[in-house]
Amino acid sequence: MRTVIAGGHGKIARRLERLLAGRGDQVAGLIRNPAQAGALLAAGAEPVVCDLESASAEEVGRHLAGADAAVFAAGAGPGSGAARKETVDRAAAALFADAAQRVGVRRFLVVSSIGADEEPPPGTDPVFAAYLRAKAAADADIRARTGLFWTILRPGSLTDDPGTGLVHLAERTPRGQISRDDVAAVLAALLDRPGTAGLTLDLIGGDTPVGTAVDRVAA
């Protein structure tokens, strides 16, 4: 299986790259900064320099051609302002989906955020509110695309704690934390479960093994 990951240098993406490469899959990661290539090579991934804020769907499509799946794990990241939440978290997701459809890559995973469908409550930091609204708009765009076998994963608050392999995965969960290790493990499992297409899933730490949790939602 060949998977192309947008946001290939991100913390979740690099964990996913290691998992996929470790099981013998081919994996490529799109990066904006060529200096990040070494980190992807160390994770077992092919680095592909492509700036999703300036590239065309045709250009991105060339990088996706021949892939079996695409994962959108890009984000403007901490320290960025509201404007980049729009250009990366929303617009780049739509561009990546356009490119996937253009070249016939139908399996499409999105890393979103728990609570993205809810209007941020009063007093929410303006930049974080812009992030949630951008994620919500991106998710709505993806869910409207009948040409993709999409799955949207909405993790809770992310940590760098070691993964436990135990999660709570459902269409709705309470707010909670989840390690990036476990998010990557769930993404890898979702790639193998076409029965999860068309689902938007919340993810937090729990007591169910990843494989069992993904099998349950696929059923």
C-alpha positions as CSV (number, residue, x, y, z in Angstrom):
1,M,0.0,0.0,0.0
2,R,1.2,3.5,-0.8
3,T,0.0,6.4,1.3
4,V,0.7,10.1,0.9
5,I,0.5,12.3,4.0
6,A,0.0,16.0,3.9
7,G,1.9,17.7,6.7
8,G,4.5,15.0,6.5
9,H,6.8,16.6,9.2
10,G,4.1,16.9,11.8
11,K,4.3,15.0,15.1
12,I,1.4,12.7,14.2
13,A,2.5,12.3,10.6
14,R,6.0,11.2,11.5
15,R,4.6,8.6,13.9
16,L,2.3,7.3,11.2
17,E,5.1,7.2,8.7
18,R,7.2,5.0,11.1
19,L,4.2,2.7,11.6
20,L,3.4,2.3,7.9
21,A,7.0,1.9,6.8
22,G,7.6,-0.6,9.6
23,R,4.9,-2.8,8.3
24,G,6.3,-2.7,4.8
25,D,4.0,0.0,3.2
26,Q,5.3,2.8,1.0
27,V,4.8,6.2,2.4
28,A,5.5,9.7,1.2
29,G,5.1,12.9,3.2
30,L,4.5,16.4,1.7
31,I,6.7,19.0,3.4
32,R,7.1,22.8,2.8
33,N,10.7,23.1,4.0
34,P,13.4,21.0,2.3
35,A,15.4,21.0,5.5
36,Q,12.8,18.6,7.0
37,A,13.6,15.9,4.5
38,G,16.0,14.1,6.8
39,A,13.4,13.6,9.5
40,L,11.1,11.9,7.0
41,L,13.9,9.7,5.7
42,A,14.6,8.7,9.3
43,A,11.0,7.7,9.7
44,G,11.1,5.6,6.6
45,A,9.1,8.0,4.4
46,E,9.9,9.6,1.0
47,P,10.1,13.4,1.4
48,V,8.2,15.4,-1.2
49,V,8.6,19.2,-1.2
50,C,5.2,20.8,-1.9
51,D,3.8,23.9,-0.3
52,L,0.0,23.4,0.0
53,E,-0.5,27.1,0.5
54,S,0.8,27.9,-3.0
55,A,0.5,24.7,-5.1
56,S,-2.2,23.9,-7.6
57,A,-4.4,20.8,-7.5
58,E,-2.6,19.6,-10.6
59,E,0.8,19.8,-8.9
60,V,-0.4,18.1,-5.8
61,G,-2.1,15.5,-7.9
62,R,1.2,14.6,-9.5
63,H,2.5,13.7,-6.1
64,L,-0.6,11.7,-5.3
65,A,-0.7,9.7,-8.6
66,G,-0.5,6.0,-8.0
67,A,-1.2,6.2,-4.2
68,D,-3.8,3.9,-2.5
69,A,-4.6,6.5,0.2
70,A,-4.1,10.0,1.3
71,V,-4.0,11.4,4.8
72,F,-4.4,15.1,5.6
73,A,-2.4,15.7,8.8
74,A,-1.3,19.3,8.0
75,G,-1.9,22.2,10.2
76,A,-0.8,25.8,10.6
77,G,0.6,24.9,14.0
78,P,1.2,26.8,17.2
79,G,2.3,30.4,16.9
80,S,0.4,30.9,13.6
81,G,-2.4,33.5,13.4
82,A,-6.0,33.2,12.3
83,A,-5.2,33.8,8.7
84,R,-3.1,30.7,8.4
85,K,-5.8,28.6,10.0
86,E,-7.8,29.5,7.0
87,T,-5.1,28.9,4.4
88,V,-3.8,25.6,5.9
89,D,-6.4,24.0,8.1
90,R,-9.2,24.7,5.7
91,A,-8.0,25.6,2.2
92,A,-5.1,23.1,2.1
93,A,-7.5,20.3,3.1
94,A,-9.8,21.1,0.3
95,L,-6.9,21.4,-2.2
96,F,-5.6,18.0,-1.1
97,A,-9.0,16.5,-1.6
98,D,-9.3,18.1,-5.0
99,A,-6.0,16.6,-6.0
100,A,-6.9,13.2,-4.7
101,Q,-10.1,13.2,-6.7
102,R,-8.3,14.5,-9.8
103,V,-6.0,11.4,-9.9
104,G,-8.4,8.8,-8.5
105,V,-7.2,8.4,-5.0
106,R,-10.4,7.5,-3.2
107,R,-9.3,6.5,0.4
108,F,-8.9,9.8,2.3
109,L,-8.3,10.3,6.0
110,V,-8.4,13.7,7.8
111,V,-7.0,14.6,11.2
112,S,-9.4,17.1,12.6
113,S,-10.2,18.2,16.2
114,I,-12.7,17.1,18.7
115,G,-15.5,19.7,19.1
116,A,-15.0,21.1,15.6
117,D,-18.7,21.0,14.8
118,E,-19.5,23.1,17.9
119,E,-19.4,26.9,17.8
120,P,-16.5,28.0,20.1
121,P,-18.0,29.3,23.4
122,P,-17.6,32.9,24.5
123,G,-14.2,33.7,25.8
124,T,-12.4,31.2,23.5
125,D,-9.0,32.5,22.4
126,P,-9.7,34.1,19.0
127,V,-6.9,32.1,17.2
128,F,-8.1,28.8,18.6
129,A,-11.7,29.7,17.7
130,A,-10.5,30.4,14.1
131,Y,-8.7,27.0,14.1
132,L,-11.9,25.2,15.2
133,R,-14.0,27.0,12.6
134,A,-11.4,26.2,9.9
135,K,-11.5,22.5,10.9
136,A,-15.3,22.5,10.8
137,A,-15.3,24.1,7.3
138,A,-12.7,21.6,6.1
139,D,-14.6,18.6,7.5
140,A,-17.9,19.8,5.9
141,D,-16.1,20.2,2.6
142,I,-14.7,16.6,2.7
143,R,-18.0,15.1,3.9
144,A,-19.8,16.6,0.9
145,R,-17.5,14.8,-1.6
146,T,-19.2,11.6,-2.8
147,G,-16.1,10.7,-4.8
148,L,-14.0,10.0,-1.7
149,F,-14.1,7.2,0.8
150,W,-13.3,9.6,3.6
151,T,-13.0,9.1,7.3
152,I,-12.6,12.1,9.6
153,L,-10.7,11.5,12.9
154,R,-11.2,14.1,15.7
155,P,-8.7,13.5,18.5
156,G,-9.0,15.2,21.8
157,S,-6.2,17.2,23.5
158,L,-2.9,15.8,22.2
159,T,0.0,14.7,24.4
160,D,3.5,13.3,23.7
161,D,3.0,10.6,26.3
162,P,3.9,7.1,25.2
163,G,1.0,5.4,23.6
164,T,-1.0,2.8,25.5
165,G,-2.8,1.2,22.6
166,L,-6.0,1.7,24.5
167,V,-8.6,4.2,23.2
168,H,-12.2,5.4,23.1
169,L,-13.2,5.8,19.5
170,A,-16.8,6.7,18.7
171,E,-19.0,9.1,16.8
172,R,-19.2,11.2,20.0
173,T,-17.0,11.0,23.1
174,P,-16.5,13.2,26.1
175,R,-13.6,15.7,25.9
176,G,-10.3,14.1,26.9
177,Q,-6.7,13.6,26.1
178,I,-5.0,11.2,23.6
179,S,-1.4,10.6,22.9
180,R,0.0,11.2,19.4
181,D,1.3,7.7,19.4
182,D,-2.3,6.3,19.7
183,V,-3.7,8.8,17.1
184,A,-1.1,7.4,14.6
185,A,-2.0,3.8,15.5
186,V,-5.7,4.5,14.9
187,L,-5.0,6.2,11.6
188,A,-2.9,3.2,10.5
189,A,-5.8,0.9,11.5
190,L,-8.4,3.1,9.7
191,L,-6.4,2.8,6.5
192,D,-7.1,-1.0,6.6
193,R,-10.8,-0.7,7.3
194,P,-12.8,0.5,4.3
195,G,-15.9,0.0,6.5
196,T,-15.1,3.2,8.3
197,A,-15.6,5.3,5.2
198,G,-18.2,8.0,5.7
199,L,-17.6,8.2,9.5
200,T,-16.6,11.2,11.6
201,L,-15.0,9.8,14.8
202,D,-14.0,11.3,18.1
203,L,-10.9,9.8,19.7
204,I,-9.6,10.0,23.3
205,G,-7.7,7.7,25.6
206,G,-9.8,4.7,26.8
207,D,-9.7,1.0,27.6
208,T,-10.3,-0.6,24.3
209,P,-7.4,-1.9,22.1
210,V,-7.0,0.1,18.9
211,G,-7.8,-2.8,16.6
212,T,-10.9,-3.7,18.5
213,A,-12.1,-0.1,18.6
214,V,-11.7,0.4,14.9
215,D,-13.4,-3.0,14.1
216,R,-16.4,-1.9,16.3
217,V,-16.9,1.4,14.4
218,A,-16.4,-0.3,11.1
219,A,-19.2,-2.8,11.9
